Amino acid sequence: MKKLMKNTLVIVALFTALLANANAPLNNLNDARKTTLSLDNVKQGNILLIKNNYDVVIYKEKIETSGNYIKGFDLSELPKGDYFFELNKDSEIKIIPFHVSNNLVAYKTGKESTIFKPSIKSIDNKVYISKLSLNQEPLDINVYYEDAQGDDFNLIYSETITNDSKNIGRVLSLDGRLEGTYKIVTKTEGRTFVDYVQF
């Protein structure tokens, strides 16, 4: 009887210890399946996307807090294939590719890339376009004009800049007599960017 009481007390003590530690960070299966993404210098309002190889958005999040970003994602249930994280910042897009196979996720180390967005500034009737292109990719520029009555945008200028330099720049002089909205569409590295300038 004494031995039975002693064994019962041991079982009760073990059960109590398990209950007490139920909220402790244990190595459960869900945590083990998560892939951690860590990004430095994010800003509030930046957009984080997960896309598949066909450029279809699987996940979208607006960054709430500036600083460092760390989050775990369970990506193991995605179909086998290539995917990438895309952080859309003010002046650049950071791309971090990864591969999913047999419920395992692996970053493609060394394959990260950055696309620098074209910078569009207007002063008086001049539009300044600049772009950092580390891969020396061409830049397509199309300028559309919409008059003050709000008619449809009409193409008024088109150019493709190919450059041996890593810095692309162009200054466009617009007709100061044509008041209205100008839509500037730039295309490079498989991306399209749209900016509006009002005179």
C-alpha positions in Angstrom: 0.0 0.0 0.0 2.9 2.3 0.9 4.5 1.6 -2.5 1.3 2.3 -4.4 0.9 5.6 -2.6 4.5 6.5 -3.4 4.0 5.7 -7.2 0.7 7.6 -7.3 2.5 10.7 -5.8 5.2 10.5 -8.3 2.7 10.3 -11.2 0.7 13.2 -9.7 4.0 15.2 -9.4 4.9 14.5 -13.0 1.5 15.4 -14.2 1.6 18.7 -12.2 5.0 19.5 -13.7 3.7 18.9 -17.3 0.7 21.2 -16.6 2.9 23.9 -15.1 5.1 23.9 -18.2 2.3 23.7 -20.8 2.8 27.3 -21.8 6.6 27.0 -22.0 8.2 27.3 -25.5 8.7 23.6 -26.2 10.0 22.2 -29.4 6.7 21.2 -30.9 6.2 20.1 -34.5 4.6 23.4 -35.6 7.6 25.5 -34.6 10.0 23.0 -36.2 8.3 23.4 -39.5 8.5 27.2 -39.6 11.0 29.1 -41.8 12.3 32.3 -40.2 12.6 35.4 -42.3 14.8 38.2 -40.9 15.0 41.6 -42.6 17.0 44.7 -41.5 15.9 48.3 -41.9 12.3 47.8 -42.9 10.0 50.8 -42.7 6.4 51.1 -41.7 4.3 50.8 -44.9 6.7 48.5 -46.8 5.0 45.6 -48.4 6.1 42.0 -48.0 4.9 39.4 -50.5 5.4 35.7 -51.1 5.1 34.8 -54.8 5.4 31.6 -56.7 7.5 31.2 -59.9 4.5 32.5 -62.0 4.5 35.8 -60.1 1.2 34.9 -58.3 0.9 36.5 -54.9 0.4 33.8 -52.2 0.8 36.1 -49.1 0.8 39.9 -48.6 1.6 41.9 -45.5 2.0 45.6 -44.8 4.9 46.2 -42.4 3.5 47.8 -39.2 6.7 48.8 -37.4 10.0 50.3 -38.7 13.3 48.5 -37.7 14.1 44.8 -37.9 11.5 42.3 -39.0 11.6 38.7 -37.8 8.7 36.3 -38.5 8.2 32.5 -38.9 6.3 31.1 -41.8 5.1 27.5 -42.3 5.9 27.1 -46.0 6.3 23.3 -45.9 2.8 22.6 -47.2 3.4 24.6 -50.4 3.5 22.5 -53.6 7.0 21.6 -54.8 8.6 24.5 -56.7 10.4 27.8 -56.6 9.1 30.8 -54.6 10.4 34.1 -53.4 9.9 36.6 -50.7 9.6 40.2 -52.1 10.1 43.2 -49.9 8.8 46.3 -51.7 10.5 49.4 -50.2 10.4 53.1 -51.2 13.3 52.9 -53.7 14.0 49.2 -54.2 12.6 45.7 -54.3 14.5 43.0 -52.4 14.0 39.5 -53.7 14.8 36.4 -51.6 14.2 33.1 -53.4 13.5 29.7 -51.8 12.6 26.2 -52.9 10.0 23.8 -51.5 10.4 20.0 -52.0 9.1 17.1 -50.0 7.8 19.4 -47.2 11.3 20.9 -46.8 12.1 24.6 -47.4 15.5 25.8 -48.4 16.7 29.4 -49.1 18.6 29.8 -52.4 21.7 31.2 -50.7 23.6 33.7 -52.8 20.6 34.1 -55.2 19.1 37.2 -53.5 18.7 40.2 -55.7 17.7 43.9 -55.6 15.8 45.8 -58.2 16.2 49.6 -57.8 13.1 51.6 -58.7 13.4 54.5 -61.1 13.4 57.9 -59.4 11.0 60.4 -60.9 11.2 64.1 -59.9 9.7 67.2 -61.5 10.9 70.8 -61.3 9.1 73.4 -63.3 8.4 71.8 -66.7 11.3 69.3 -66.5 11.0 65.7 -65.4 14.2 64.0 -64.1 14.4 60.2 -64.4 17.2 58.3 -62.9 17.8 54.6 -62.3 20.5 52.5 -60.7 20.9 49.4 -62.8 23.6 47.1 -61.5 22.8 44.5 -64.3 22.8 47.3 -66.9 19.3 46.4 -67.9 17.5 48.7 -70.4 14.9 51.2 -69.2 11.7 51.8 -71.2 10.1 55.2 -70.7 6.6 56.1 -71.9 5.0 59.5 -71.1 1.3 60.0 -71.4 -0.6 63.3 -71.2 -4.1 63.9 -69.8 -5.4 67.5 -70.3 -7.3 69.5 -67.7 -10.6 68.3 -69.0 -9.7 64.7 -68.0 -9.6 63.2 -71.4 -7.9 59.8 -71.8 -4.1 59.6 -71.4 -2.4 59.9 -74.8 1.1 58.7 -75.5 3.4 61.7 -76.2 6.9 60.3 -75.7 8.5 56.8 -75.8 12.1 55.7 -75.5 14.2 52.7 -74.6 17.5 53.6 -72.9 20.3 51.0 -73.2 23.3 51.9 -71.3 26.8 50.5 -70.6 26.7 52.4 -67.3 25.1 51.3 -64.1 23.5 54.7 -63.8 20.7 55.6 -66.2 19.5 59.2 -66.4 17.3 61.3 -68.6 15.8 64.8 -68.4 12.6 65.4 -70.3 11.4 69.0 -71.0 7.6 69.1 -71.2 5.6 71.8 -72.9 4.8 74.3 -70.2 1.7 75.4 -72.0 0.1 72.0 -71.6 -1.4 72.0 -68.2 -2.7 68.7 -66.8 -1.5 65.3 -65.6 1.4 63.4 -67.1 1.6 59.6 -66.5 5.2 58.3 -66.6 5.4 54.5 -67.1 8.9 53.0 -66.8 9.7 49.3 -67.4 12.9 47.5 -66.4 13.9 44.0 -65.2 10.5 42.6 -65.8 8.8 45.3 -63.6 6.5 48.2 -64.5 6.4 51.4 -62.4 3.9 54.2 -62.8 4.3 57.8 -61.6 2.2 60.9 -62.0 3.3 64.5 -62.5 1.0 67.5 -62.4 1.7 70.8 -64.1 
